[in-house]
Amino acid sequence: MDLIDILSPSIGEAINITALSFRVSGLAVAFAALLAIPLGSLLGLLDFRGKRAIVTLINTLMGLPPVVVGLVLYLVLSRSGALGPLDLLYTPTAMIIAQFIMAIPIIMGLSYSSISAVPQRLVERTISLGATRSQLIMVIIREARVGILASIVAAFGGAISEVGAIMLVGGNIRYFTRALTTAIVLYTNMGEFGMAITLGLILLVTSFMINLFLTYLQTKDLGTRGPKLPKGVD
């Protein structure tokens, strides 16, 4: 079997699987960002009792195993579960919910870290210039924008490469809930290495483009104002 034979699976199915993966992960991360960025920003801007406990909880949830999320969500969405009557199990909606749950702590935690890293002298300088409270908040968020954008990129990268949760709640149904990662596992087990390799390449290229975009954001905004060693220092 030559390379051409290996890399010539059903193009239509590969496109369908790729489109579903991007749709599910894109919607999950978009919904998570709408909720998590404001919450993470508020967490970084405000001081209150119990804040340390909340930050600890968020950091813990950032490492939550996807298969655990899938198992809990499966029990909730199954016919005997609390949301069983909605018939969401084994649908793309269930996959979106699973990735949404996993993306929230990532975006919220990294947004909080970015806001917290804004120098206090910038806050004091902005206040001294007569900025209002809302203007001050916008300045802080603008200063932390690279980290906030990085949180979205990181959440999307984690979502599109996740397999355990969406396998449990999506069922890996052909042309309906089969995503890139679940399809790679299935086709590898079936011995259909052509499709598995093609989908693996798509996933690798996607991960590379995500990291390339993140690197571009970091170097574009931080490259000109990061610390520089003066010439002649041994």
C-alpha positions in Angstrom: 0.0 0.0 0.0 1.6 3.3 -1.1 1.1 6.7 0.4 -1.5 7.8 -2.1 -3.7 4.9 -1.2 -3.3 5.7 2.5 -4.2 9.3 2.1 -7.3 8.9 -0.1 -10.2 8.4 2.3 -13.7 9.7 1.8 -13.3 13.5 1.3 -16.9 14.2 2.0 -16.9 12.4 5.4 -13.6 14.1 6.4 -15.1 17.5 5.6 -18.2 16.6 7.6 -16.2 15.5 10.6 -14.0 18.6 10.5 -16.9 21.0 10.1 -18.7 19.4 13.1 -15.6 19.6 15.2 -15.1 23.3 14.5 -18.8 24.1 14.9 -19.0 22.3 18.3 -15.7 23.7 19.7 -16.3 27.1 18.3 -19.8 27.5 19.8 -18.7 26.0 23.1 -15.7 28.4 23.5 -17.7 31.4 22.3 -20.5 30.8 24.9 -17.9 30.1 27.5 -16.0 33.3 26.7 -19.1 35.4 27.0 -19.6 34.1 30.5 -16.0 33.5 31.7 -14.3 36.7 30.6 -16.5 39.1 32.6 -16.4 36.8 35.6 -12.6 36.4 35.4 -12.2 40.1 35.0 -14.4 40.9 38.0 -12.5 38.4 40.0 -9.3 40.2 39.2 -10.6 43.6 39.8 -12.5 43.1 43.1 -11.3 42.1 46.5 -13.8 40.2 48.7 -14.0 37.5 51.3 -13.6 34.0 49.9 -11.7 35.2 46.8 -8.7 32.9 47.5 -11.1 29.9 47.7 -12.7 30.7 44.4 -9.4 31.2 42.7 -8.2 27.8 44.1 -11.4 26.2 42.8 -11.0 27.6 39.3 -7.4 26.5 39.2 -8.5 23.0 40.2 -11.2 22.9 37.6 -8.7 23.9 34.9 -7.2 20.4 35.3 -10.5 18.6 35.5 -10.3 15.3 33.5 -12.6 15.5 30.4 -13.8 11.9 31.0 -15.2 13.0 34.4 -17.1 15.9 32.8 -18.4 13.4 30.2 -19.5 10.9 32.8 -21.3 13.4 35.0 -23.0 15.0 32.0 -24.0 11.6 30.7 -25.7 10.8 34.0 -27.5 14.1 33.9 -28.6 13.8 30.3 -29.6 10.1 30.3 -33.2 9.2 30.4 -33.1 8.7 34.2 -31.2 11.9 34.7 -32.4 15.4 35.6 -32.3 16.6 32.0 -33.3 13.3 30.4 -36.7 14.6 29.1 -34.8 17.1 26.9 -33.3 14.2 24.8 -29.9 15.9 24.5 -27.8 12.8 24.9 -25.9 11.7 21.8 -26.5 15.1 20.0 -24.1 17.9 19.0 -25.7 20.0 21.7 -24.5 17.6 24.4 -21.0 17.9 23.0 -21.2 21.7 23.0 -22.3 21.6 26.7 -19.4 19.3 27.6 -16.8 21.5 26.0 -18.5 24.6 27.4 -18.1 23.2 30.9 -14.4 22.5 30.3 -13.7 25.8 28.6 -15.1 28.0 31.4 -12.4 27.5 34.0 -9.7 27.8 31.5 -10.9 31.2 30.1 -11.9 32.4 33.6 -8.6 31.4 35.2 -6.4 32.9 32.5 -8.4 36.0 32.3 -8.1 36.5 36.0 -4.3 36.0 35.9 -4.0 38.5 33.0 -6.1 41.1 34.9 -4.1 40.5 38.1 -0.8 41.0 36.3 -1.6 44.5 35.3 0.9 46.8 37.1 -0.6 48.8 40.0 1.3 51.9 38.8 -0.7 51.9 35.6 -3.9 52.0 37.7 -2.6 54.8 39.8 -1.4 56.8 36.8 -4.8 56.3 35.1 -6.6 57.5 38.3 -4.3 60.5 38.5 -5.3 61.5 35.0 -8.9 61.8 36.1 -10.3 58.6 34.7 -13.7 57.4 35.8 -14.3 53.9 37.3 -15.6 52.6 33.9 -12.7 54.2 32.1 -10.2 52.6 34.5 -11.8 49.2 34.0 -11.5 49.5 30.2 -7.8 50.6 30.5 -7.1 47.5 32.7 -8.9 45.1 30.4 -7.1 46.7 27.3 -3.8 46.2 29.1 -4.6 42.5 29.7 -6.1 41.8 26.3 -3.3 39.6 25.1 -3.7 37.3 28.0 -7.5 37.3 27.6 -7.2 36.4 23.9 -4.7 33.7 24.8 -7.2 32.2 27.2 -9.7 31.9 24.3 -7.1 30.3 22.0 -6.0 27.9 24.8 -9.6 26.9 25.5 -10.3 26.3 21.8 -7.2 24.2 21.4 -8.2 22.1 24.4 -11.8 21.7 23.2 -11.0 20.6 19.7 -8.4 18.1 20.8 -10.6 16.6 23.6 -12.0 13.1 23.2 -13.3 11.6 26.4 -16.2 13.8 27.2 -17.6 14.1 23.7 -17.2 10.4 23.1 -19.4 9.7 26.2 -22.2 12.3 25.5 -22.0 12.4 21.7 -21.8 8.7 21.0 -19.5 9.1 17.9 -22.5 8.7 15.5 -21.5 8.8 11.9 -22.5 12.1 10.1 -24.0 13.4 13.3 -21.7 13.5 16.3 -18.4 12.1 15.0 -15.7 14.7 15.7 -12.0 14.7 14.7 -10.6 13.1 17.8 -13.3 10.4 18.3 -13.1 9.6 14.6 -9.3 9.1 14.8 -9.8 6.6 17.6 -12.5 4.8 15.8 -10.8 4.5 12.4 -7.6 3.4 14.0 -9.3 0.6 15.9 -11.1 -0.4 12.7 -7.8 -0.5 10.8 -8.8 2.3 8.4 -5.5 4.1 8.7 -6.1 6.3 5.6 -9.0 8.2 7.3 -7.2 8.2 10.6 -4.1 9.7 9.2 -6.0 12.3 7.2 -8.0 13.4 10.2 -4.8 13.4 12.4 -3.1 15.7 9.9 -6.1 18.0 9.9 -6.0 18.1 13.7 -2.2 18.7 13.7 -2.5 21.6 11.2 -5.3 23.1 13.3 -3.2 22.9 16.5 -0.3 24.5 14.7 -2.4 27.3 13.4 -3.8 28.0 16.8 -0.3 28.1 18.4 0.9 30.3 15.5 -2.0 32.7 16.1 -1.2 32.8 19.8 2.5 33.5 19.1 1.6 36.3 16.7 -0.6 37.9 19.3 2.2 37.7 21.9 5.0 39.0 19.7 2.9 41.7 18.1 1.8 43.3 21.4 4.6 42.3 23.8 7.6 42.1 21.5 8.3 45.9 21.4 7.7 46.5 25.1 9.2 43.5 26.9 12.4 43.7 28.9 15.6 44.0 26.9 19.1 43.4 28.0 21.4 46.4 27.2 24.3 45.8 24.9 27.6 45.1 26.5 26.2 43.2 29.6 28.2 40.1 30.4 
